[in-house]
Amino acid sequence: MEMIKITLPDNSVREYEKGTRVLDITKDISEGLARVAVGAVVNGKIMGLQEEVKEDASFRVLKFEDEEGKQIFWHTSAHIMALAVQRLFPDVKFAIGPAIENGFYYDFDTEHRFTPEDLEKIEEEMKKIVKEGHKLERFIMPRDEALEYFKERGEIYKVELIEGLDEDEEVSFYKLGEFTDLCAGPHLYDVSKVKAIKLLSIAGAYWRGDENNKMLQRIYGTTYEKKKDLEEYLHRLEEAKKRDHRKLGKELDLFSIQEEGPGFPFFHPKGMVIRNILENFWREEHAKRGYEEIKTPIILNESLWHQSGHWDHYKENMYFTNIDEGQYAIKPMNCPGSILVYKSKLYSYRDLPLRWGELGLVHRHEISGALHGLMRVRSFTQDDAHLFVLPSQIKDELVSIIELADYMYSIFGFKYHVELSTRPENSMGTDEQWELATNGLIEALKEKNIDYIVNEGDGAFYGPKIDFQLEDAIGRTWQCGTIQLDFQMPERFDITYVDKDNEKKRPVMIHRTIFGSMERFMGILIEHYAGKFPVWLAPVQITILPISDRFNDYAYDLMKQLKDRGLRVEVDDRAEKIGYKIREARLQRVPYMFIVGEKEVNENLVSVRSRDRGDLGQVSLEEAIAKIEKEIENKAQ
């Protein structure tokens, strides 16, 4: 009997017979743990409880609360939905059904057009399937047998997937009741844990994301172990709908996306107020920290993009044009332009570090189905900076960038976590360069005592990166800032500095953003604040509401005084009742209302109403202004 060693998270070691199931190892650790377990991470791989462990391994049991546990749970739920659809619509062909963030989806090919009523029927069938108590059965077939199996059943999408596999590859399947799917897993041991089910929406999706392929029907859903948890999630979804930046952007007249420019946002006057405040804040904070600002062209010769590596690694996302019979590209990134500025003169080691910020407009091709308000666009302004540093300066500069990001996020009330992304398959450079760059980022994070999550293989093609994932007011996370350490571009463009020994040396390049892009950060802020911007950011800070037209002159005189103090003010002089005007100002999320009538005019007062705190009573104009100016100065939340 061959034995294997299993190392638990507390570093204790247990021995089991080779081929022991994950479930049996979990039961041996604790019967109570086995009851709540959904799988395990074995030597870094997520495995279902029914799978066998065949080698010495580290072993961590997963519950639903774990990120990997949710993947298992929601992947299994996609199979439950597929079985329900198969029972209700027998002519259906199956594409793919993965777990995603907050749930799962499955893509179906059927002549029947799914409706919201169908979702209710599918949900009910899923509940029946759970009550039937099926176990997930895993089995293997050689590639040719698997191909034959799905050809016989007319499952054209599964056939195409298998044809893409190597000829000698074994193919794994999972059987759930009468539904058998081509699937690597992992899955729940049985379906009994899936207690709360909700199908959320129907969408179109091209097979394999290719516009040239057939449009399939995608059903999204989510499931939980407890009804209470599902209800909480659905409540968050409702809250997210209310905060949708596309809806609020229209209601508050901030921006629009026009048919004439899909993916190219139009900023309206009020939206530009917010944008300019953000850009000015960005400029002020960077100037304090020794950054200088540059601006580089939007269109540059195609040869530049060959040299930078973007042609080989990014051209499918780029736009091109001809000028004077020459080939040019519209820039998808700002870094090559920054390098050309560096190359325009000779630098000494005494000049470094150079910190150059650029609010640079870039264009990237996104398929139309991926476009989403300000969050996913085809043209956007990155708040880029490129730093050219000595190798000895790397750590200090990285630490300073982390401190800057931390400060700027704190102003908006964001908490965040950090992710470290390592070398992708499609990359350039040597192993040694990548190791140096990755270790540089790790050292900076350790210096700041920042915990981080590792995303294997998710770095840029020219270097590893740190990403800042911001958490908004309702707990969603958004990837914003990024720091990338790059040894490749300096080499490809042969940029140098003269060192102390009078020899030419290669600087290291740091790419970084804080907001990520102005467009996306504005979209995030709209949703984070639900359109209720703090007074320093609000497009209109005060609206003056005369009780009747007799007080309009006083209102306009008041507006002039406030504008002279640099405040953003409007007067609502419509012949409407004051209650209506107050409601309108609240709908526009204006932070302060100054209501003026007989007493206010006679005694030079204002009745102040706060969007967030209600009626604040009558005060002198000077007192009201002073309080608001203090809030603005402190960038109060």
Rosetta blueprint (number, residue, H / E / L):
1 M L
2 E L
3 M E
4 I E
5 K E
6 I E
7 T E
8 L L
9 P L
10 D L
11 N L
12 S L
13 V E
14 R E
15 E E
16 Y E
17 E E
18 K L
19 G L
20 T E
21 R E
22 V H
23 L H
24 D H
25 I H
26 T H
27 K H
28 D H
29 I H
30 S L
31 E H
32 G H
33 L H
34 A H
35 R H
36 V H
37 A L
38 V L
39 G E
40 A E
41 V E
42 V E
43 N L
44 G L
45 K E
46 I E
47 M E
48 G L
49 L L
50 Q L
51 E L
52 E E
53 V E
54 K L
55 E L
56 D L
57 A E
58 S E
59 F E
60 R E
61 V E
62 L E
63 K L
64 F L
65 E L
66 D L
67 E H
68 E H
69 G H
70 K H
71 Q H
72 I H
73 F H
74 W H
75 H H
76 T H
77 S H
78 A H
79 H H
80 I H
81 M H
82 A H
83 L H
84 A H
85 V H
86 Q H
87 R H
88 L H
89 F L
90 P L
91 D L
92 V L
93 K E
94 F E
95 A L
96 I L
97 G L
98 P L
99 A E
100 I E
101 E L
102 N L
103 G E
104 F E
105 Y E
106 Y E
107 D E
108 F E
109 D E
110 T L
111 E L
112 H L
113 R L
114 F L
115 T L
116 P H
117 E H
118 D H
119 L H
120 E H
121 K H
122 I H
123 E H
124 E H
125 E H
126 M H
127 K H
128 K H
129 I H
130 V H
131 K H
132 E H
133 G L
134 H L
135 K E
136 L L
137 E E
138 R E
139 F E
140 I E
141 M E
142 P E
143 R H
144 D H
145 E H
146 A H
147 L H
148 E H
149 Y H
150 F H
151 K H
152 E H
153 R L
154 G L
155 E L
156 I H
157 Y H
158 K H
159 V H
160 E H
161 L H
162 I H
163 E H
164 G L
165 L L
166 D L
167 E L
168 D L
169 E L
170 E E
171 V E
172 S E
173 F E
174 Y E
175 K E
176 L E
177 G L
178 E L
179 F E
180 T E
181 D E
182 L E
183 C L
184 A L
185 G L
186 P L
187 H L
188 L L
189 Y L
190 D E
191 V L
192 S L
193 K L
194 V L
195 K L
196 A E
197 I E
198 K E
199 L E
200 L E
201 S E
202 I E
203 A E
204 G E
205 A E
206 Y E
207 W H
208 R H
209 G H
210 D L
211 E L
212 N L
213 N L
214 K L
215 M E
216 L E
217 Q E
218 R E
219 I E
220 Y E
221 G E
222 T E
223 T E
224 Y E
225 E L
226 K L
227 K H
228 K H
229 D H
230 L H
231 E H
232 E H
233 Y H
234 L H
235 H H
236 R H
237 L H
238 E H
239 E H
240 A H
241 K H
242 K H
243 R H
244 D L
245 H H
246 R H
247 K H
248 L H
249 G H
250 K H
251 E H
252 L L
253 D L
254 L L
255 F E
256 S E
257 I E
258 Q L
259 E L
260 E L
261 G L
262 P L
263 G L
264 F L
265 P E
266 F E
267 F E
268 H L
269 P H
270 K H
271 G H
272 M H
273 V H
274 I H
275 R H
276 N H
277 I H
278 L H
279 E H
280 N H
281 F H
282 W H
283 R H
284 E H
285 E H
286 H H
287 A H
288 K H
289 R L
290 G L
291 Y L
292 E E
293 E E
294 I L
295 K L
296 T L
297 P L
298 I L
299 I E
300 L E
301 N E
302 E H
303 S H
304 L H
305 W H
306 H H
307 Q H
308 S H
309 G L
310 H H
311 W H
312 D H
313 H H
314 Y H
315 K H
316 E H
317 N H
318 M L
319 Y E
320 F E
321 T E
322 N E
323 I E
324 D L
325 E L
326 G E
327 Q E
328 Y E
329 A E
330 I E
331 K L
332 P L
333 M L
334 N L
335 C H
336 P H
337 G H
338 S H
339 I H
340 L H
341 V H
342 Y H
343 K H
344 S L
345 K L
346 L L
347 Y L
348 S E
349 Y H
350 R H
351 D H
352 L L
353 P L
354 L E
355 R E
356 W E
357 G E
358 E E
359 L E
360 G E
361 L E
362 V E
363 H E
364 R L
365 H L
366 E L
367 I L
368 S H
369 G H
370 A H
371 L L
372 H E
373 G L
374 L L
375 M L
376 R E
377 V L
378 R L
379 S E
380 F E
381 T E
382 Q E
383 D E
384 D E
385 A E
386 H E
387 L E
388 F E
389 V E
390 L L
391 P H
392 S H
393 Q H
394 I H
395 K H
396 D H
397 E H
398 L H
399 V H
400 S H
401 I H
402 I H
403 E H
404 L H
405 A H
406 D H
407 Y H
408 M H
409 Y H
410 S H
411 I H
412 F L
413 G L
414 F L
415 K E
416 Y E
417 H E
418 V E
419 E E
420 L E
421 S E
422 T L
423 R L
424 P L
425 E L
426 N L
427 S L
428 M L
429 G L
430 T L
431 D H
432 E H
433 Q H
434 W H
435 E H
436 L H
437 A H
438 T H
439 N H
440 G H
441 L H
442 I H
443 E H
444 A H
445 L H
446 K H
447 E H
448 K L
449 N L
450 I L
451 D L
452 Y E
453 I E
454 V E
455 N E
456 E L
457 G L
458 D L
459 G L
460 A E
461 F L
462 Y L
463 G E
464 P L
465 K E
466 I E
467 D E
468 F E
469 Q E
470 L E
471 E E
472 D L
473 A L
474 I L
475 G L
476 R L
477 T E
478 W E
479 Q E
480 C E
481 G E
482 T E
483 I E
484 Q E
485 L E
486 D E
487 F L
488 Q H
489 M H
490 P H
491 E H
492 R H
493 F L
494 D L
495 I L
496 T L
497 Y E
498 V E
499 D L
500 K L
501 D L
502 N L
503 E L
504 K E
505 K E
506 R L
507 P L
508 V E
509 M E
510 I E
511 H E
512 R E
513 T E
514 I L
515 F L
516 G L
517 S L
518 M H
519 E H
520 R H
521 F H
522 M H
523 G H
524 I H
525 L H
526 I H
527 E H
528 H H
529 Y L
530 A L
531 G L
532 K L
533 F L
534 P L
535 V L
536 W L
537 L L
538 A L
539 P L
540 V L
541 Q L
542 I E
543 T E
544 I E
545 L E
546 P E
547 I L
548 S L
549 D H
550 R H
551 F H
552 N H
553 D H
554 Y H
555 A H
556 Y H
557 D H
558 L H
559 M H
560 K H
561 Q H
562 L H
563 K H
564 D H
565 R L
566 G L
567 L L
568 R L
569 V E
570 E E
571 V E
572 D L
573 D L
574 R L
575 A L
576 E L
577 K L
578 I H
579 G H
580 Y H
581 K H
582 I H
583 R H
584 E H
585 A H
586 R H
587 L H
588 Q L
589 R L
590 V L
591 P L
592 Y E
593 M E
594 F E
595 I E
596 V E
597 G L
598 E H
599 K H
600 E H
601 V H
602 N H
603 E H
604 N L
605 L E
606 V E
607 S E
608 V E
609 R E
610 S E
611 R L
612 D L
613 R L
614 G E
615 D E
616 L E
617 G E
618 Q E
619 V E
620 S E
621 L H
622 E H
623 E H
624 A H
625 I H
626 A H
627 K H
628 I H
629 E H
630 K H
631 E H
632 I H
633 E H
634 N L
635 K L
636 A L
637 Q L
